[in-house]
């Protein structure tokens, strides 16, 4: 039986880029102490804002292009639109301008 949950990590406001912060999981909800099925650890890589912004801007551009060539009846269109909204909000939150990012005229997958 597989259970799903939400992971929430509280990090300090100022962290040096390149640092990796372990986030120990906390179990919330009913717990059975009779059986331990396993464990895990999450490592959160810390990057500078400008590195995140450049990476996200490139992805936004590529996904805008992919959406522009997809048929509106494609089942992946709503998912891609939702991801584009998420990426746009992330870019705007880091001080970028998601509306100014245009899709490339051509794109070939690597």
N, C-alpha and C positions, 0 to 999 in steps of 0.2 A: 504494500500500500504506500503510495507516495502522497505526501502532504506538501502544500505550498504555503508560503508566507511572505511577509514583507520585511525587508531588511532596512533598518534606519540607523545611520551612523552620524554621530555628532563630532565634528572636527573643529579644531581651533581656527579662528579667522585668518591668521597669518601662518602659512607653512612654506618652507623653502621648496622651490621647484626641484624635482628629481627625487624627493623623499617618498618612501613608501610607508603608508600607515596601515598597520593591521587593524581590522575592525572585528573584534570578537563578537560572535552572534549571541543574542539573548533570546531565549525561548519565551514566548508569551502565549499563554493558553494552557489547556490541560496537558499535564505531563505524566507519562507512565514511567515510574522509577524502576520497574521490574525488567525493562528491556532497553538497552542502548543499541540503536541501530547504526550509529556512525556519528561523525562530526565533520566540521568544515571550518575554514578560515577564509576571510575575504581580505585581500590586499587592495588598498585604494591608492593608485599612483597619483602623485601631485604634479601638475603641470602649470606653467605660467599662463596667464590669461591670453597673451598674444599667440602662444602655440595652439591653444584650444580654438581660438577664433579663426586662425588660418586653416586649420584642419576642417572645422565645421563649414567655413565658407566654400571650400573646395567641394565638399560633399553636397552642399546645397546646390551649387552650380550643376554638378553632375546629375543629381536627382531631378532638378528642374528640367534638364534636357530629356531625361528618360520619360518623365511624365508628359512632355510635349509631343513625343512620338508614339505614345501608347493610345490605343483605341479607348474611348470613354466606356465601352462595355467590358473592358478587361476587369477581372475580379480584383486585381491588385491596385487599381486606381484609388479607391478610398483609403487603403492602407498607406500608400505612398503619399497621398495628400495629407494624412494625419502626421506622418513622419516629417513632411516638409514644414508643417505648422510648428512642430516641436523644434526642429532645427532652426527655423526662423526666430522663434522666441529665445532660444539659447544664444544665437548670434546677437540679437538685440540686447539681451541681458548682459552680454560681455562688452557692450559699447559699440558694436558694429551696426551696419545698416543692411538688413536682409533684403529690403526692397531694391537696393541698388545692385544686387548680384544677379547677373543675367546668365542664362544657360549658354554653354559654348555652342558655336554654330555646328560643330561636328564633334563627335566623341567616339573613340574606339576603345573598347575594353582592353586592359593590359593583358 
